[in-house]
Amino acid sequence: MSSLVQGIGKQTINSLNHLLDLFAFTNRIAGILFKRHKIGRKLFVKITFEQIYFTAIEALPIVLFIALITGSMIIIQLTKQFATVEGKYILGELIVILVVRELGPLFTALVVILRSAVALTVETSYMTVHGEMDALEMQGIDPVYIICLPRLIGITVAILCLFFIFDMVAILGGYGVAWTVTDIPVENFLEEVGRAISGIDITVGLVKALFFGLAITVTSLYRGFRVKKAITKIPPETSKSAIECFLYCLFINIIISVIFYL
């Protein structure tokens, strides 16, 4: 029994230390956010736009497909249950709750994690192992400024854009599919959704995008910087990065929903 308690206590301490390390790493990135750097400014802008392109533009077909399928299935299933006049406003509220508030942010974050977070961890891991971080420091360039900050800005902006694209495609595309391939009455559906959605839903989307981008980027970079000189450490660190990113996004999603809606 004592060994079990010791194991739980040790794991708890390690988890708390890991969270403190992540907060310290986040603070280090935030500390250079408003500093003006004369060296590497053009490279900073280039990397930022490249990250936005990779995270948002190249992931767009996947996000559109998932949004269309998700919106279609939800609308078709819910309209069968709320096809009466009394249930139409409830239908609009449910669509907003399921798509805009919950599934949209989580599905978008999951796509970004599987594509960008994993790739970012692998990229920074190889840069660390091959000594490229040390080479940047020898040239007078802070690796946190030129590697971390552009990724943080790029991924956060990309997630924000993908959020709104997912919501629009899920609602409008799902409505189009339901209207085309079924005989379920969907009259006034968009009007009911418009009445159900509020400014707070848009605000929550912005807040979730900010914190999702922060959690995904910091976790991925931290895992990449942790790899020392062994390439064999890259796969396990990448796996841990993906799992942690998803768990953090789930936790953040719950906390923000509780704060704003309860």
N, C-alpha and C positions, 0 to 999 in steps of 0.2 A: 504493500500500500504506500509505504514511504517513497519507494522508487517511482511509483506512478505520480505522486504529488511533486516529486523533484523534477520529473520529466516535464510535467505540465508547467511548473514554475520556470524551468529553463527555457522552454519554448516561448512562454509569454514574455520573458525578458528579452530574448532574441528578437521577437516580433516588435516589441516596443523600441528596441535599439535600431532596428531596420527602419521603422517609421520616423524616428528622430533623424536618421541619416538622410532619408528622403526629404524631410522638411529643411534640413541644413543645405542640401543640394539645391532645393527650390529657392531658398533664400539667396544662395550664391548667384543663381541665374537672375533672380529679380534685382539683385544689387547692381547689375550692369545694364539693366533695361534702359535707364535714362542717362547713362553715361555716353559721352561723345568719343568715339574712337576714330583716330585719324588713319590707322593702319587697317586694311582689309575691309573698308566700307563697301566698295563695289562687290567684293566677293560675298559679303553679308547679304546684300540685296539680291544677288544672283541665287544664292542658296535658298533664301526665303521663297522666292517665286518658284524655284524648282520644286521645293517641298509642297507648295500649294498645288502645283500642277500634278505631282505624283499622287498626293493624297486625295485631291478633289476631282480633277479632270479625268485622270486615268481610272479612278474608281467609280465614275459616274454611271457607266453601263450596268455595273453590278447593283448599285444603289437603286437605279431606276427599275430594274427587274424585280428586286426584292420588294420595293415600295408598291409596284403594280400588283404583284401577287398578294401581298399582305392586305392592301386596301381592298382588293376585289373580294377576297375570302371573308374579311370582316364585314364588309357592307352586305354581301349576299346572305351571310348567315344571320346578321342582325335584322335585316329587313324582313326576313321570314318570321322572326319573332315579334317585330314591331311594325307590322304592315297596316295596323289600324290607324285611324285618325288620332286617337288618343296617344298612341305610342310614338308619333313622329318626332316630337320634341325630345323625348327620351332617347330616341335613336341618334339625334344630333349630338346630344351630350355624351353618349357612349362612344361615338366616333372620335370626339375630341379627347376624351379620357384615354382611350386605347391607343389611338394613332399619334396624336399631337403630344400628349403628356408623357406617355410611357414607351410604347413600342418604337416609335420613330427615333427618339434619342438612343435607345439601347441597340437597335439594329444598326443604326449608323455608326455608333461607337464600335460595335463588333466588327463591322467591315473595316474600319480604320485600324483596329487592333490587328486583325489578321493580315492586312496589307502593310501598313506603315509602321506599326509598333515593332513587329517582327523584323522587318527590313532595317529599321533604324537601329535596333539592338545588334543585329549582325554587322551592319556597316561600322558602327562605332567600336564594336569588339575587334574587328579586323584592324581598324585604325590604331587602336590601343596596342594590340599584339605586335604590329609591324612598326611601331615607334613613330607613327605620324603625328600623334599628339605632342610628343617630345620635340619633334621637328618644328611644329608650329610655335612652341614656346621659345625655341632657339632663335626663331625669326622675329621675336617680339610680339607675336600674336597670341592672344588669350584663347585657348581652345573652347572655353565656355562661351565666349562671345561669338566666335566664328562657327562653332559646331552646334551648340545647344540653343542659343537664343533664336536663330533663324528657324530651327525646327519647331520650337515652341510657338512662335508666331504663325508659321505656315500651317501646322497641324490644327491649331485653334481656329484660324480663319476658315480652313477647309471644313472642319466639323460643323461650324456655324452655317456655312453655305449648304452643306449636305443635309443638315437638319431640315431646313426650309424646303429644299428640293424634295426630300423624302415625303414630307407632309403634303405638299401640293400634289405630287404624283399619286400618293396613296389615296387621297380624297377624290381628286378630279378623275384620275385614271380608274380608280375603283368604281366610281360612279358611272363612268363611261362603259366599263365592262358589264356592270350589273344592268345597265339600261339596254345594252346591245344583245347580250346572250341569254337573258332571263326575262320572264314576264312578271317579275316582282315589281309592284308599284313603287317607284322612287320619285314621284312628283314632289316638288318643293324640298328635296333632300338638301341641296346646296344652301337653300335659304335657312333651313333648320340648323345646319352646321355653322353658318355664319352667325346666327343668333346665339349659338351655344359657346362659340369661341370668344375669348376676352383678351384684354390687354395683358393680363397676368400670365396667360398661356404663352404669349410671345416673350414676355420677360423671363419666364422660367426656361424657355428654349435658349435664350441668350446666356443665362447663368449656367445651365448645364453644359453648353458648348464651351464656356470658359473653363470650367472645372474639369470636364472630360479631357479637353486638350492639355491642360496642365498635368493631370494625373497620368495620361498616356505618355506624354513626352518625357516627363521627369523620370518615370519608372523605366522607360526604355533606355534612356541615356544613362541612367545610374547603373543599370545592369551591364551596359556596354562598357562603361568606364571601369567597372569592377574586374573585368577580365584582365589578367596580368600578361604573362608571356606564353600561355599555353592555349593553342588553338582548340584543343579538346574541351576546354571550358566554355566555348561559345554555344554549342547546342543546349546544354542544361541551363545556361543563363538566359538564352532566348526563350526557352520553354517557360521558365519562371516569370520572365517579363510578360509574356502573353497572358498567363493565368492571373498574375497580379493586376495587370491593367483591367481585365474584365471584372475582377472582384471589386476593385476600387471604383469602377464606373457603376456597378450595381449598388454599392454602398452610397456613393454620392447621389445617385438617382433617387434612392429611398429618402435620404436626408433632405434633399431639396424639395421633394414632393411633400414630405411631412411639414416642412417649414412653411411652404406657400399655400398648401391646400387643407391642412388640418388645424 
